[in-house]
């Protein structure tokens, strides 16, 4: 799926790129749960899915919409007492997994056929789609897992934009385009000079703002607005 790769000084944009919401398409398989939450894991439990229809899936998804606590899967890279959770899980060591506050929106649920349904959902950074599949099964009372998962978008980056030839220069985009998912403002020359020295500039924008160079239209800085001014957080002179 979609995986933005940052090179050179663009690596300084990492916190804004990786923090974007992500959209996934996955195939939900009803009637069986696995220890990993996907098809690569070992079957742990089965359940009766007869009588469950697409409407039931939509109702279950509605219960996982907005902000809620998600139990992190045991097979994850989360550290518990300094050790990766998946390392403990592989050794058969039981562990109490933490709840993480995540968000899920814009569910699109396809037809339910042969206990399988293709589902699309947008989630906040840090959410686990495998856990969404698991939780849908728990809500429906039949167990479930994700038979396949693909990340179709990260912020403004979509799977259609992805390059199959990442080493080709044509596959690269500029930093301004990389920040296209955020508000942007082209600075005056006076404000641009202030930003180059790390000084805030007046603006009624709030949140993350891409500050563009007036001469080149390239990314000069990324700032944080409070509705009165924008304070530069990362400058690219």
C-alpha positions as CSV (number, residue, x, y, z in Angstrom):
1,X,0.0,0.0,0.0
2,X,0.9,3.7,0.3
3,X,4.2,4.4,2.0
4,X,5.7,7.9,1.7
5,X,9.5,7.9,1.8
6,X,11.3,11.1,2.8
7,X,14.8,11.9,1.6
8,X,17.4,14.4,2.6
9,X,16.2,17.5,4.4
10,X,12.6,16.4,3.7
11,X,13.0,13.9,6.5
12,X,12.3,16.9,8.8
13,X,8.7,16.7,7.5
14,X,8.3,13.3,9.0
15,X,6.1,14.3,12.0
16,X,3.6,16.0,9.7
17,X,3.5,13.3,7.0
18,X,3.4,10.2,9.3
19,X,0.8,11.9,11.5
20,X,-1.8,12.1,8.8
21,X,-5.0,10.0,8.8
22,X,-4.7,6.9,6.7
23,X,-7.3,5.0,4.6
24,X,-7.4,1.3,4.3
25,X,-9.2,-1.4,2.3
26,X,-9.4,-4.8,4.0
27,X,-11.3,-8.0,3.6
28,X,-13.1,-9.0,6.7
29,X,-13.5,-12.7,7.3
30,X,-16.3,-13.7,9.7
31,X,-16.3,-16.9,11.8
32,X,-12.7,-17.2,12.8
33,X,-10.2,-15.2,14.9
34,X,-6.4,-15.6,14.8
35,X,-3.7,-14.7,17.3
36,X,-2.3,-12.0,15.0
37,X,-5.7,-10.7,13.8
38,X,-4.9,-11.4,10.1
39,X,-4.6,-14.5,7.9
40,X,-0.9,-15.1,8.8
41,X,-1.8,-16.0,12.4
42,X,-2.8,-19.2,14.1
43,X,-6.6,-19.9,14.3
44,X,-7.6,-19.3,17.9
45,X,-11.4,-19.3,17.9
46,X,-14.4,-19.9,15.6
47,X,-18.0,-18.7,15.8
48,X,-21.3,-19.0,14.2
49,X,-21.9,-16.3,11.6
50,X,-25.2,-17.5,10.2
51,X,-27.9,-14.9,10.3
52,X,-25.4,-12.0,10.2
53,X,-26.0,-9.6,7.3
54,X,-24.6,-6.5,5.9
55,X,-26.9,-4.3,8.0
56,X,-25.4,-6.0,11.1
57,X,-21.9,-5.1,9.9
58,X,-22.9,-1.5,9.4
59,X,-24.3,-1.3,12.9
60,X,-21.1,-2.8,14.3
61,X,-19.0,-0.3,12.4
62,X,-21.1,2.5,13.8
63,X,-20.0,1.4,17.2
64,X,-16.4,1.9,16.1
65,X,-16.8,5.3,14.7
66,X,-15.3,8.5,16.1
67,X,-12.9,8.4,19.0
68,X,-12.7,5.3,21.1
69,X,-10.2,3.1,23.0
70,X,-8.7,0.3,21.0
71,X,-6.8,-2.6,22.6
72,X,-3.4,-2.9,20.9
73,X,-2.8,-6.4,19.3
74,X,-0.4,-8.6,21.1
75,X,1.5,-9.0,17.8
76,X,2.6,-5.3,17.6
77,X,5.7,-3.3,17.9
78,X,4.5,-1.6,21.1
79,X,7.1,-1.8,23.9
80,X,6.0,-3.3,27.2
81,X,8.6,-3.0,30.0
82,X,11.2,-2.3,27.3
83,X,10.4,-5.4,25.2
84,X,8.4,-5.5,21.9
85,X,5.0,-7.0,22.4
86,X,5.4,-9.3,19.4
87,X,8.6,-10.8,20.9
88,X,6.7,-11.8,24.0
89,X,3.8,-13.1,22.0
90,X,6.0,-15.3,19.9
91,X,7.4,-16.8,23.1
92,X,3.9,-17.5,24.4
93,X,4.2,-15.0,27.2
94,X,0.8,-13.6,28.2
95,X,0.5,-9.9,28.5
96,X,-2.0,-7.2,29.3
97,X,-2.2,-5.0,26.2
98,X,-2.9,-1.3,26.7
99,X,-5.8,0.7,25.3
100,X,-4.9,3.3,22.8
101,X,-7.2,6.2,21.9
102,X,-7.8,6.1,18.1
103,X,-10.3,7.4,15.6
104,X,-12.2,5.7,12.7
105,X,-14.4,7.4,10.1
106,X,-16.0,7.0,6.7
107,X,-16.7,3.3,6.8
108,X,-17.7,1.8,3.4
109,X,-18.9,-1.7,3.7
110,X,-19.3,-3.9,0.6
111,X,-21.7,-6.9,0.1
112,X,-21.3,-9.7,2.6
113,X,-20.8,-13.0,0.7
114,X,-19.5,-16.3,2.0
115,X,-18.7,-14.7,5.3
116,X,-16.5,-12.1,3.6
117,X,-16.9,-8.4,3.0
118,X,-14.6,-5.8,1.6
119,X,-14.4,-2.7,3.9
120,X,-12.8,0.7,3.6
121,X,-12.2,2.9,6.5
122,X,-10.2,6.0,7.5
123,X,-8.3,5.9,10.7
124,X,-6.0,8.1,12.8
125,X,-2.3,7.5,13.1
126,X,-1.6,4.6,15.5
127,X,-4.8,2.7,14.8
128,X,-4.6,-1.0,13.9
129,X,-6.9,-2.3,11.2
130,X,-6.3,-5.9,12.4
131,X,-7.8,-4.8,15.7
132,X,-10.8,-3.2,14.0
133,X,-11.5,-6.6,12.3
134,X,-11.1,-8.3,15.6
135,X,-13.5,-5.9,17.4
136,X,-16.1,-6.2,14.6
137,X,-16.1,-9.9,15.2
138,X,-16.5,-9.4,19.0
139,X,-19.4,-7.0,18.5
140,X,-21.1,-9.4,16.1
141,X,-20.4,-12.3,18.5
142,X,-18.9,-14.5,15.8
143,X,-15.1,-13.8,15.8
144,X,-13.4,-12.3,12.7
145,X,-10.0,-11.4,11.3
146,X,-8.6,-9.4,8.4
147,X,-7.9,-11.7,5.5
148,X,-6.1,-8.9,3.6
149,X,-5.2,-5.3,4.2
150,X,-4.0,-2.5,1.9
151,X,-3.3,1.1,2.8
152,X,-4.9,3.2,0.0
153,X,-4.1,6.7,1.3
154,X,-1.9,8.6,3.7
155,X,-3.1,12.1,4.0
156,X,-3.1,13.5,0.5
157,X,-1.0,10.6,-0.9
158,X,-3.2,8.0,-2.6
159,X,-2.3,4.6,-4.1
160,X,-2.8,6.0,-7.6
161,X,0.1,8.4,-6.9
162,X,2.5,5.6,-5.9
163,X,5.4,4.8,-8.2
164,X,6.4,1.3,-9.2
165,X,9.9,2.7,-10.0
166,X,11.0,4.5,-6.8
167,X,14.5,5.0,-8.1
168,X,13.4,7.0,-11.1
169,X,13.7,10.8,-10.6
170,X,10.2,11.2,-12.0
171,X,8.8,9.5,-8.9
172,X,10.0,12.3,-6.6
173,X,7.9,15.2,-5.6
174,X,8.8,18.5,-3.9
175,X,8.3,19.3,-0.3
176,X,5.6,21.8,-1.0
177,X,3.5,19.1,-2.8
178,X,4.3,16.7,0.1
179,X,2.6,19.2,2.5
180,X,-0.4,19.7,0.2
181,X,-2.7,18.1,2.8
182,X,-2.2,21.2,5.0
183,X,-3.2,24.8,4.7
184,X,-0.6,26.9,2.7
185,X,0.1,30.5,2.4
186,X,2.6,32.3,0.0
187,X,4.5,34.8,2.1
188,X,5.4,38.4,1.2
189,X,9.1,39.0,0.8
190,X,9.1,40.8,4.1
191,X,7.4,37.9,6.0
192,X,9.6,35.4,4.2
193,X,12.7,37.2,5.6
194,X,11.2,37.1,9.0
195,X,10.5,33.4,8.7
196,X,14.0,32.7,7.6
197,X,15.3,34.1,10.9
198,X,12.7,32.1,12.8
199,X,10.4,35.0,13.6
200,X,6.6,34.6,13.7
201,X,4.4,36.3,11.0
202,X,0.9,37.7,11.3
203,X,-2.0,35.4,10.1
204,X,-5.5,34.4,11.0
205,X,-4.8,30.7,10.2
206,X,-4.7,28.0,12.9
207,X,-3.0,24.7,13.0
208,X,-0.2,23.4,10.8
209,X,0.6,25.7,7.8
210,X,3.0,25.3,4.9
211,X,4.8,28.6,4.3
212,X,5.8,29.1,0.7
213,X,8.6,31.2,-0.7
214,X,7.3,34.2,-2.7
215,X,10.0,33.7,-5.4
216,X,10.1,30.0,-6.0
217,X,6.7,28.8,-4.5
218,X,8.7,26.1,-2.8
219,X,8.4,25.2,0.8
220,X,10.2,27.7,3.0
221,X,8.9,26.6,6.4
222,X,6.3,24.7,8.3
223,X,4.6,26.7,11.0
224,X,1.9,26.5,13.6
225,X,-0.8,29.1,13.6
226,X,-2.9,30.3,16.6
227,X,-5.3,32.5,14.7
228,X,-3.2,35.6,15.2
229,X,0.3,34.6,14.0
230,X,2.2,31.7,12.6
231,X,5.3,30.5,14.4
232,X,7.9,28.7,12.3
233,X,8.7,25.2,13.5
234,X,10.9,24.0,10.7
235,X,12.7,26.3,8.3
236,X,14.2,25.3,4.9
237,X,16.2,28.3,3.8
